[in-house]
Amino acid sequence: LTTLTILDWAERYVRRLGEQEFSLERVALDDAETYRQLSSGNTTAVFQLESRGMRDLIKRARPDRFEDVIALVALYRPGPMDLIPEYIERKHGKRVDYLDPRLEPILGPTYGIMVYQEQVMQIAQVIGGYTLGGADLLRRAMGKKKPEEMAPQRDIFVAGAQKNGLPRSKATQLFDLMEKFAGYGFNKSHAAAYALLAYQTAYMKSHHAAAFMAANLSAVMDDTDKVRQLYEDALANGLRVLPPEVNASEYRFVPVDRQTIRYGLGAVRGTGESAIGAVLEARKAAPFTDLFDFCRRVDKRIVNRRVMEALVRAGALDAIESNRARLLASVGRALEGAEQAERQASQSSLFGEAEAPRGGEHAFVDAARWDLRQTLLEEKTALGFYLSGHLFAVYERDLAGFPRTALSALTASEQRVWIAGIVASARVQMTRRGRMMVVMLDDGSAQLEISVFNELFEKHRDKLKEDTLLVVAGKVQRDEFSGGLRVSADELLDLEALRGRYAARLRIAMNGQADAKRLQQVLAPYRASGACQVLVRYENGAAACEIALGDAWRVRPDGRLLAELDAWLTPGNVQLVYNGVS
């Protein structure tokens, strides 16, 4: 039912974008681009075909006709799964031998393999001489797998087959095959119905991706994990997802054009359909001009403070005020101002006066703009994930001089590697070795599970929290269960520990400034013997040089020192260089 709803919404979106006559009922079942996309394994949001196992199967099978999709849907179940390798080999050229030429018209579409109950019934009729009703009774008997019912059916089939010219030995062999496959044979009409939905969803993803993904995102708005997965898939397929905006978004996700989706306000946590409905109703009169205008015009019995704060955190008011910290701090004042204006308007109406509301409610509460980290964390509170960037970007400068491997570049190896990322999730698991934690690490290029076993887990459990940076050393292994990669950790570090243990030099480019006294003042509180050597680069129009300060000016690579240098010289001119990592 959900898939039918998604397809209905997607069709409506396509027509809304200009293809007024579009209908899935008129889509041909031989579209080459759809089969190319299926064969590539690009099946997220494709009905019945998006699991990891089915994706691997589709990539191996490379379907190029609708019969293949029907067969794969029918085969991907316990029992017939054993036939999948043989099916794929035969599809791609392995010779198919039939016990009798009369089987070819029946089994040809599935390369000589019995997949459907209807095929068993046809064989019973063509070879065994059964009536249609008798063939159905045979199918039922085979499904029950009762020996007392099968014995007489075997005799009937073998006798009928011999009468129709098939030797007894081959008739017995054929019945054995029928008996084996009929026990789990799928009803072809059911498989075809599922396959049609699979094909239609794949077609929509291939040819109308924005409309299709907007419909899918709208169907899962209450599940932020699914929204995130579909959002990432949309980006991976070249779509652009515009952020939520009170003057442009609707309740659901909607396509703006063939390559662009606008985020739905209904997917903002803490809002709800009635609250968003009230916002959209108020917007009909005119776009909102600022926070105070917004608060005056919406129904505050429904659009309460919690809803407004969620919209601010999500960035839905960025178009009318880009400083989210300022907006959030001003919500209370804006609500009070709106309520005061309503009271004054009510009094004016009651006493026939025309006094204008006082204008003090338009003053924003002053607040410093959030940095990227705070912006993303607030965004995640409202949306369930980072939308306008990735939290790892906050730390990329800190890790620029550290020899790590990007998660997307990892391969299974016995060599020890260093990786880093943001903790996306962490769960405790019991093993024979005691408690362990499975951490999902995300560096913006990929996600990877990290196994942290008992002793290491107990030592560093305070570091294993969502939205924190984690630097990990360990060996990359193939995960037998998922087929993907997993790292078994042997060392865990947060940013401060990484700096303290492995930072060897602090490289400072003076950015055209020659203020040695100020540099001394900044470095002095962090001087420490045996800490980081400081390298100072200075250049003017004529020359450039790098000077290594003496051991008396070695400094601790403290985050506060780096922040102070960044504020003075800008981040691109301050870098830690790491040594001794193996």
PyMOL commands that set and color helices and strands:
alter all, ss='L'
color gray80, all
select helices_A, chain A and resi 2-16+24-26+32-39+52-61+66-75+80-91+101-110+117-126+132-144+147-163+168-182+188-207+209-219+224-236+265-267+273-283+291-297+305-313+324-351+360-362+372-383+391-394+396-399+407-409+454-463+495-502+516-526+551-553+559-569+571-573
alter helices_A, ss='H'
color red, helices_A
select strands_A, chain A and resi 240-242+254-257+260-262+413-431+434-442+447-452+469-478+485-493+503-509+527-539+544-548+555+574-578
alter strands_A, ss='S'
color yellow, strands_A
deselect
rebuild
show_as cartoon
